[in-house]
Amino acid sequence: MTEDRKYGAIIIGGGHNGLVCAAFLARAGQSVLVVEAADQLGGAARNAEIAPGYTAPACAHILHLLHPRVRSKLKLRRHGLKLAARRLPTVALDPDGNHLTLGGGRIAGTVPEEDARSWRRLHKRLLRMAGALHPFLGRIPPRLGGESWQDRLTLARLGLSLRMLGKAEMRDFLRIVNMNAADLLDDELSDDRLKGALAFDAVLGTNFGPRSPGSVLTWLYRLAGEAKGGRSGLALPAGGMGAVTDALAASALDLGVDIRTGTPVRRIVVEDDRAAAVELESGNVLRTRAVVSSADPKTTFLDLVGPEHLDTGFLRRVRSIRTNGLAAKLNLALDELPDFPGLDRAALGGRLVIAPDIGYVERAFDHSKYGEYSAEPAIEITIPTVHDASLAPGGGHVLSAVVQYAPRDLKGGWEAHRDAFADHAVAAIARYAPGLAGRIVGRQLLTPADIERDFRIAGGHWHHGDLAVDQMLMLRPVPGWAQYGTPVAGLYLCGAGAHPGGGVMGAAGMNAAQRILAARKAGNAA
Ligand SMILES: Cc1cc2nc3c(=O)[nH]c(=O)nc-3n(C[C@H](O)[C@H](O)[C@H](O)COP(=O)(O)OP(=O)(O)OC[C@H]3O[C@@H](n4cnc5c(N)ncnc54)[C@H](O)[C@@H]3O)c2cc1C
């Protein structure tokens, strides 16, 4: 059945980017419908009940990248977004209990004075470089060789922003941007705990180890998201990551967006080479002027559009996007706050990192190259209930952990190994919190294969596709199509698979809306 109402735009997926895109389009007067397959909005940025009364962040747990324009233009505070904690310190856990606490370039704990000074300097330097990249995140990437004044302006702005670094620092930027994080850290610092924790920052959510070329670039890119938008630093939303989604949905609804959950799209209907409608799993067809997909590029083009509508060159590029997810999520429901010797309650409210030295992280990565999970995984932990007791009943706590590396295509398959891997991850944490196992009343492990199935993300990948030199900026998702439009007229991308990639940033959704509105103004479809 074809439904009567024709929308100006239909957004596939009510993850945070889909909601951002919908809200910006509605703000500009467009009629917009969001259709989300799951019963809950938020995609990878939603909450999950992991045991009766225990609310955990399903995947994403730290808010540190949200674009300032998304926050302000969509009035997220007015729509209920509050932070339970901001500027979380990072605690580099040490097996002997000599933990280090890092925050804003400062270090608490015993490190050589020379390292403390060097890290302060390096931190400032990296932030300045990341700051130069920041303006690029909230803009439509220019076409390489593009003739329009907008393409030229964006390139000129990027050039200017790098020039503003000054001659010496620009040279330094060009030198380090191709380095691997391990070499840079070894050049500048000596303390293993410090270097381990920083090396993990460089590779979190990526398909890299600290010795992989390009890992400094991904680190800078991550810092770029934090650099300007990040007055709150690493933050935990009150009510969990799902509260960000709730605020975005409230903003979108207030702007007149229609939202349907539990509504999977079966296919994008292409007529005369143009996206004309979406067909739902229910069989209903919804006609529209534009289809905007926040599903990852492989899902969008290979499953929803279908190869018959795409030329072979484009198809080959889409098929080549690397989407092997390596980050698993472990959520634990605990009856009490775990005891980490050497850390008090306030410290447990920080971001705890298990990456005691660079070699540890690199060895963890090595396993993934051969389709194995890490024997000793690198782990990022938050305990949101230290700041927000509403997330667990009666004095209980939630421990949320990103565990690397767990390849999507595990040798022998995840069904045979999932419990062993979860035991393994718990044991790795229990090394620093000896009584942990006895406090667990519920446990949920999401491997990349689970994330692929439950969140409809190809490969279960954090960024919907690797962030690497050949898959970022003007080359994302594929060369020639980095401006959110696609070879199918009237079809756009607005999710993490497009520039600037993943993380709860909202920039892809915001930039895509700007692109669609510009096309409307110019009176063209693609
Ligand atoms: C384990 C893990 C930990 C992470 N931790 C952090 C973190 O701490 N901080 C951070 O900033 N980022 C983190 N990230 C990354 C971040 O969660 C994602 O990059 C981001 O949420 C992607 O948002 P999105 O809106 O682009 O896509 P998604 O969140 O993937 O949303 C896309 C939506 O589209 C829907 N959809 C797909 N196909 C269809 C269809 N056919 N019909 C209807 N709907 C459909 C999906 O159900 C989904 O809801 C993490 C990611 C992972 C995997």
The ligand as an SDF file (V2000), in Angstrom:
LIG
                    3D

 53 58  0  0  0  0  0  0  0  0999 V2000
   31.3760   -0.6720   21.2800 C   0  0  0  0  0  0  0  0  0  0  0  0
   31.2800    0.7730   20.8720 C   0  0  0  0  0  0  0  0  0  0  0  0
   31.5940    1.7720   21.7940 C   0  0  0  0  0  0  0  0  0  0  0  0
   31.5230    3.1120   21.4200 C   0  0  0  0  0  0  0  0  0  0  0  0
   31.8370    4.0740   22.3450 N   0  0  0  0  0  0  0  0  0  0  0  0
   31.7520    5.3770   22.0050 C   0  0  0  0  0  0  0  0  0  0  0  0
   31.9500    6.3860   22.9910 C   0  0  0  0  0  0  0  0  0  0  0  0
   32.1930    6.1060   24.1700 O   0  0  0  0  0  0  0  0  0  0  0  0
   31.8180    7.6890   22.5980 N   0  0  0  0  0  0  0  0  0  0  0  0
   31.5190    8.0330   21.3010 C   0  0  0  0  0  0  0  0  0  0  0  0
   31.4070    9.2330   21.0060 O   0  0  0  0  0  0  0  0  0  0  0  0
   31.2890    7.0820   20.3550 N   0  0  0  0  0  0  0  0  0  0  0  0
   31.3880    5.7740   20.6760 C   0  0  0  0  0  0  0  0  0  0  0  0
   31.1110    4.8110   19.7510 N   0  0  0  0  0  0  0  0  0  0  0  0
   30.7720    5.2170   18.3610 C   0  0  0  0  0  0  0  0  0  0  0  0
   29.3320    5.7190   18.2450 C   0  0  0  0  0  0  0  0  0  0  0  0
   28.4680    4.9710   19.0580 O   0  0  0  0  0  0  0  0  0  0  0  0
   28.8340    5.6180   16.7890 C   0  0  0  0  0  0  0  0  0  0  0  0
   29.8250    6.0750   15.8940 O   0  0  0  0  0  0  0  0  0  0  0  0
   27.5800    6.4610   16.5850 C   0  0  0  0  0  0  0  0  0  0  0  0
   26.6310    6.1490   17.5720 O   0  0  0  0  0  0  0  0  0  0  0  0
   27.0060    6.2480   15.1810 C   0  0  0  0  0  0  0  0  0  0  0  0
   25.8100    7.0080   15.0850 O   0  0  0  0  0  0  0  0  0  0  0  0
   24.9310    7.0520   13.7570 P   0  0  0  0  0  0  0  0  0  0  0  0
   23.6970    7.7840   14.0920 O   0  0  0  0  0  0  0  0  0  0  0  0
   25.7520    7.5450   12.6270 O   0  0  0  0  0  0  0  0  0  0  0  0
   24.6210    5.5280   13.4270 O   0  0  0  0  0  0  0  0  0  0  0  0
   23.8790    4.4080   14.2950 P   0  0  0  0  0  0  0  0  0  0  0  0
   23.9660    4.7190   15.7270 O   0  0  0  0  0  0  0  0  0  0  0  0
   24.4160    3.1130   13.8130 O   0  0  0  0  0  0  0  0  0  0  0  0
   22.3590    4.5670   13.8610 O   0  0  0  0  0  0  0  0  0  0  0  0
   21.8720    4.0850   12.6270 C   0  0  0  0  0  0  0  0  0  0  0  0
   20.4360    3.6600   12.8510 C   0  0  0  0  0  0  0  0  0  0  0  0
   19.8910    3.2190   11.6120 O   0  0  0  0  0  0  0  0  0  0  0  0
   18.9930    2.1580   11.8870 C   0  0  0  0  0  0  0  0  0  0  0  0
   18.8080    1.3810   10.6650 N   0  0  0  0  0  0  0  0  0  0  0  0
   19.7390    0.7010    9.9470 C   0  0  0  0  0  0  0  0  0  0  0  0
   19.1550    0.0760    8.9030 N   0  0  0  0  0  0  0  0  0  0  0  0
   17.8340    0.3840    8.9510 C   0  0  0  0  0  0  0  0  0  0  0  0
   16.7080    0.0300    8.1460 C   0  0  0  0  0  0  0  0  0  0  0  0
   16.8220   -0.7850    7.0850 N   0  0  0  0  0  0  0  0  0  0  0  0
   15.4870    0.5310    8.4760 N   0  0  0  0  0  0  0  0  0  0  0  0
   15.3390    1.3740    9.5410 C   0  0  0  0  0  0  0  0  0  0  0  0
   16.3730    1.7020   10.3570 N   0  0  0  0  0  0  0  0  0  0  0  0
   17.6040    1.2180   10.0610 C   0  0  0  0  0  0  0  0  0  0  0  0
   19.7020    1.3600   12.9740 C   0  0  0  0  0  0  0  0  0  0  0  0
   18.7900    0.5550   13.6830 O   0  0  0  0  0  0  0  0  0  0  0  0
   20.2860    2.4910   13.8320 C   0  0  0  0  0  0  0  0  0  0  0  0
   19.4170    2.8710   14.8600 O   0  0  0  0  0  0  0  0  0  0  0  0
   31.1380    3.4630   20.0990 C   0  0  0  0  0  0  0  0  0  0  0  0
   30.7790    2.4630   19.1830 C   0  0  0  0  0  0  0  0  0  0  0  0
   30.8520    1.1320   19.5530 C   0  0  0  0  0  0  0  0  0  0  0  0
   30.4520    0.0770   18.5550 C   0  0  0  0  0  0  0  0  0  0  0  0
  1  2  1  0
  2  3  1  0
  2 52  2  0
  3  4  2  0
  4  5  1  0
  4 50  1  0
  5  6  2  0
  6  7  1  0
  6 13  1  0
  7  8  2  0
  7  9  1  0
  9 10  1  0
 10 11  2  0
 10 12  1  0
 12 13  2  0
 13 14  1  0
 14 15  1  0
 14 50  1  0
 15 16  1  0
 16 17  1  0
 16 18  1  0
 18 19  1  0
 18 20  1  0
 20 21  1  0
 20 22  1  0
 22 23  1  0
 23 24  1  0
 24 25  2  0
 24 26  1  0
 24 27  1  0
 27 28  1  0
 28 29  2  0
 28 30  1  0
 28 31  1  0
 31 32  1  0
 32 33  1  0
 33 34  1  0
 33 48  1  0
 34 35  1  0
 35 36  1  0
 35 46  1  0
 36 37  1  0
 36 45  1  0
 37 38  2  0
 38 39  1  0
 39 40  1  0
 39 45  2  0
 40 41  1  0
 40 42  2  0
 42 43  1  0
 43 44  2  0
 44 45  1  0
 46 47  1  0
 46 48  1  0
 48 49  1  0
 50 51  2  0
 51 52  1  0
 52 53  1  0
M  END
$$$$
